[in-house]
Amino acid sequence: MKILVLNSGSSTLKYQLFDVNNQEYKVIAKGNAERIGRDASFVGIKYANGDKKEVKVNLQDHKTALNEVLKLLLDGVIKNLNEISAIGHRIVQGGAIFKSSTLINDQVLKDIEDLATLAPLHNGPAALVIRAVTKELPNVKQVAVFDTAFHQTMPYEAYTYALPKEQIEKYKIRRYGAHGTSHKFVAEEAARILGQGKKIITCHIGSGASITAVKDGKCIDTSMGMTPLAGIIMDTRCGNIDPYIPLYIMKTQGLSVDEVNDMLNKKSGKAGLTGYSDSRDFEAAYLRGEEAVINAMNAYIYNIVKRIGSYIAALGGVDAIVFTAGVGENSPLVRKLVLERLSYLGLRVDDTANQKRGELTEITQPGSKVRAFVIPTNEELAIAKDTVALSK
C-alpha cells in the first residue's frame, strides 16, 4: 500500500510518499512546495534513486500546492491517484481534545480549524489541505497526527499556569508543548536500546527547540508552553522570559500586539543577540571567537542544561539523554558543550563518536552512569505508521 504524508506550514507543503510492505516502510518520493502565496514559488521532488526535479509555478494557496504535488507524483511515481491508500497529516495543535492520532471526519476537521487560534501559522493551512484532499480524493481515508498528543500525559502540575480559572477553563490556556511526534519517536527508539521503564530526556534542538522528560514511555513535562514560543533560547524565538516584558515593550515603545509577537518569534533568540539566525553561521562565528556569539552560546547552552537539570529532578533521576533534530543531530559542538556541564552525573563524552552527524550513535564512553545518544528523528515515518494503523 502507498501512504502519503503531508506537512503543512504557513507557506510550505512538505510531503513523503511511502510504499508499505508488511512492516517495511520505503520512501519512494519526497519533496516540498515552497513560498506558497508569495513570489518565486515552486514545487520540488526527490525520487528514490536520488534524482531531483524542481518546477517553478504560481502557488496562490495550499490547494494549488497540493494539486501541483499530485501532478509531480503522477509524473512517473504512481500511475493514478487510486494507488494512494491513505493520507496522514501533521497537525501542530490538537489542544486538550486530541490525546492520540485520529481518523479525520467533519467534527475533527472543525476542531482543527477551531484550534487555529493556538497555532495560526499551521492549523489553518493544514485544514485547507485536508479540505483539498477531500475534494480530489473523496474516498481516501485521512489521519490527523498531532504534535501535542504525546504531551497529553503531563500531570496537572506540569501543564497548568497559575491564572484565573476562567482563563484556563473558557480560553483553554495551559501548556500544550510541541514536537511531540519527534519526541515520541526518539524516546521509543531509545527504549529499544535501553529497555522499557527508563527515564529519558529527549532534546529536539533545531531552529525551534524543545526538551521533554519521558518516564516509562510517557511525557511528564516539556519545555514549550501554550505555544512554541516558550522554553529554551532558539534561533529566532526568545524562549522563556518575564511575562511582563511584552507589556513593558508595548507601553514604553508604543508597539502593537502583532509587532511584539513578530519581535519575540522572528527577531529574538540567537538572532536577536547576535544577528545570526542560522545555527551554522552562529557556530562558525563562535569558532571565530566573536565575543557576542560566545556570550550568546553560553546563554544558549545554559538554557539547555538548566532545563535538563530540572527534568532530572522531575523524573527522580535519568538513564539517558537523547539529541535529535537539525542541531541535535548535526552539531558535535553543541552536544559536547551541553554534556560537559553534565559530567557531574558520571557522564563521559566519547569525542570520536560525538563527531558523527545524522546517524544513530551512542556518544558516551562505556561505563558512563548516564548514557547519551544521537537518534535521528523521523516524524514522517511516525505519521505514516499511525496512518496505516488507523486506516485499516
N, C-alpha and C positions, 0 to 999 in steps of 0.2 A: 504494500500500500504506500501511497505517497502523501506526505503530510507537509503542508505549507505553514511556516511560522512567520508572522508579521509583527513588526515592532514599530509603532507609530510615534514619531516625535513631533515637535511643533512645526518643523519644516522639512522633515525627513520621513522616509518609509523604508526600513531595512527588512530584508526577507531572507529566508533559507528554505530550500525545498529538500526534504528528506525522503529517501527510499527506505522503507522499514520492512525488514525481513526477519521474522521471529524477534529476537532481542537485538538485532544488529540495525543501527541507525547510520545510514550513509548519506552524506551531503552531496547531492548531485548538481546543485546550483545555489548560488547566493549572490546578494548584491544589495543595492540601495537606490532609492530615488532621493535626490538632494535638491535643496533650495526650492522647495515647494512654495508656490505663491510669490517667488522672487525672480529677479533676473538671473540669466545664465543657469537655469535649472537643467537637470539631466538625470537619466537612469543608467545604471550600470549592472553588469552581471559578470560573475566569475564561474566558469564551468569546472566540472570535476577534474578535467585534465590540466587545469591551470590557465587555460586561455581566458582572456578578458574582452569585454566589449562595453563601450560607452556610447550612449546616444543623447545628443542634445535635443531637448524637447521642452515645449512650454508646459510646465506643470502648474496649472492655475489653482488646483486644490488636491486633496488627498484622494478623491475619487479618480481624478485623471491619473494620478501617480499609480494607483492600483491597476488601472487599465493598461498602462504602459509596462508595468512589471509583468502582467499576464501575457502581453504581446511578446516580451523577451523570452518567457518560458515556453511559449508556443513556437518559438523560432528555434527548434532543434532540441529542446529539452524534453518536452512532452508533446504528444500528438494532438490531444484535445484536453479541455478543462475537466472532463469527466474522470480523468486519471487522478485528480486530487480527491483524496478520500475525506479529509478533514482539514480544518484550518485553526491554528492556535494563535491567539493574540496576547501580546504582553500588555497588561493594563497596570499603570503605575499606582493608581489609588483605588483600593477596594473598601476603604473606611473600616468600620466595625461590622459591616454587613457580611463580607465575604471572608471566611476563615480558611478556604481552600479554593482550588480551581473549580470551575463550573461550566456546564453547557450554557450557551447563550440562548436566551429567549427574549421576548419583548420586555418582560419585567427586569431581567438582568441588564439589558441594554439601557433601559430607563434609569436604573440605579447607577450605572457607569456614567451616564450623562449628568445626573444629579450631583455626583461626586466630583464633577469637573471643577467646582469652586475650590477644592483642595489640591487639584493638580491641573490647572487650566491649560498648561502647555502640552499635556499628554492625553488626558482622558477625552477631551473634546475631539482631537484628531483621530484617536482610536475608535471612538463611536462612529465617526464619519466613514472610516474604513470598514467597520462592521456592517454598516448600512449598505455600503457599496458592494461588499461581498454578497450580502443577502440578495441584492438585485441581480448581480452577474451569475451567482451560483446558488440559487434558492434552495437546492436540495442537499447542499453540503453542510455538515454539522460544523459549528464553530464553538471553540472553547476559549474562555477568558482565564488567563493565568495572572494572578495579582502579585505585584511586588510587595504588597503589605501583608499578604496572607500568612506568611511564615512567622510574622511578628505578633500574630493574634494570640499566641500562647503567653505573652507577657502578663505577669500578675498586675493587679491594680496599682500597687505601689510603684511599679516601673512605668506605667503608661499614663498616670494621672498627673495633671497640672493643678496646682492649688489656686483655682479660680472659682468665682461664684457658680453655684450649681446650675444656674440657667445656661451659662456659657458651655458647660460640659454636656448637659442633657439636651438642650434645644439646638445648640450650634455645633455639637459633636467635636468640641475642641479637646484633643488628647494626643498622646504620642502614637503615631502610626508606623514610623520607620519607612525605610525604602531598601532597594536592592535585595529584597527578601528571597527572590528566586536564586540569586547568586549565592547568598549566604547559605541557603538550604543545600544547594548543590555541593559546595565545597565542604560543608560540615559533614554531609553524608559520605563524601569521598574520604575525608579524614577518619571517620568512624570505621570505614572498611579497612583502613590501615591499622588503627589503634584498637579496634574492638568497640562494642557498644558500651553505653553507660559512662562515657567520658565527658570531661569538662573542656570545652574547646572555645577559643576566642578567634573569630573569623574577621579578618581585616580586608574589606573591599576598598582598595585605595586606587582611585583613578582620578579623573578630573573632578568628579563628585566622589565623596568617600564616606564610608560608614563602617562602624565596628559593632560586632554583635557577640553577645555572650550566649553560648549554647550548652545546655545541660541535658544529658540523656536524649539528644536529638531535637530538643525543643528550645526555641528562643526564650530567654528570660529577661533580656534587655537589649536595646540597640541605641546607637548614638543619634541618628536622625530623629526629628520630632514629628510635629503635625505635618511639616513639610520637609523637603530635602535641604532646607537652608541651615538646619540645626546640626550640631555635632562638632566635629573637628574642623580645623582650617582646611580649606580646599583650594582648588586652582583659582576660582573667581568668587566663591562663596565665603562669607565671613565665619560660618560656624557659630558656636555659642557666644553670645555677647550679653551684656546687661540689657534687659528688655526695655529700659528707659532710653537707651541710646537712639533708636529710631525717632522717638518722640522729641528728644533733645535736638536732633538734627532738623526735624521739621519746624520746631519752634524757633530755633536760632538762625536758620538759613532759608526759611520760607519754602522748603521743598515739599512737593506733593507726595501722597502715598505712593503713587506709581514711580516717581523719581527715586524715592528712598528704596523701594523694592528693587528697582534696577541697580542701584548702587550696591546693595547688600548681596544680590545674586550674581551680578555680572562684573562688578568693578572692585570687589574686595578680595579677601583671601590672599594667596601668594601674589596675585596680580596687583592688588591694591598696595601691598607692602613693597613690591619690587619693580612692577611694570612687566614682569614675565608671567604670562598666563598659561604657557605650555610648560609642562613639567620637565621636558627635555632641555629647554632653554634655561629653565630655573636651575637644574642640576649643573649644566655647563658653566653658568655664571658662578655657582657655588664653588666649583672646582678651580675657577679662575681666581677666586679669592675676593669677590666683590662683597664689601662689608655689609651692605643692606641685605644681600641674599644670605649671607652667613647668619645674620641675626634672624631673618625670616625662617631659614631652615631649622634653626634651634627652636623657634617657637612652634613650628610645624611638627617636629619630632616630639617635642614636649607634650603637645596636644594628644598625639597618638599614644605615647607612653602613659600619660595620665589616665586616659580612657581605659587602656588595657589594665592598668593597676586597679582602677575602680571595679572592673569586671572580675578581676581575680578575687576581690573582696566579696562581690555579689555571688560568685559561684562557690566560694569557700575553697579556693584553690584552682589550679589549672593543669591540664595534662598536655595541651598543645596549643600553639599559636599558628594560624594559617594566614598567609598573604595571598591575595588574588587581585584581579583587575589590572588595568594598564600599568600603573606604578608598582603595585604589589608584585606583579609577575615579572616585571622587566627592570626593576631598579635595585641592583645589589647594594647601592649606596644607602638608600632609604632603609632597606631591611637591616643592614648592618648597624646603622645609627640607632635604630629602634631597639634591636636585640642587645646591643652593648649596654644600654641603660637598664636592661632586664637581667643582667648577669647575676644579680643577687638571688635569682630563682634557681641557680645551679644550671643555667643555660649557657652553652658554649657554641659559638658560631663556627661552622666549618667553612672557612674562607673560600676554599676551592669549589665546594658545592654551591655556595652562595653566588658564584659568578654566573651560574646558568640562568637563562632567561626563558620564560614562557613554557616551561615543562615541569611536570610533577617531580619535585625534588625535596628530600629532607635536607635542611640547611644547618642542622645542629650536629655536633660531634657525638659519637657513640658514648653512652653513659650520662648524657645530659638529663637532669631531673625533669626538665620541661623540654619538649621537643618542638621544633618549628619547621614548617613546611611551606613550599610554594606549590599551590594547587591551581592550575588554570581554571577559570570559571567557564561554564558553557551554558548560559541562560537559554539559548535557543534549543539545545538538546533537552534541557529540563522541561521546557514548554512543549516540545514535541512528544515527550514521554507522557506528560499529563493529558495531552490531546488524544493520544492513542488510547489511553486508559478510559477516558470519558466518552469517547465516540464509538466504542464497540457496540 
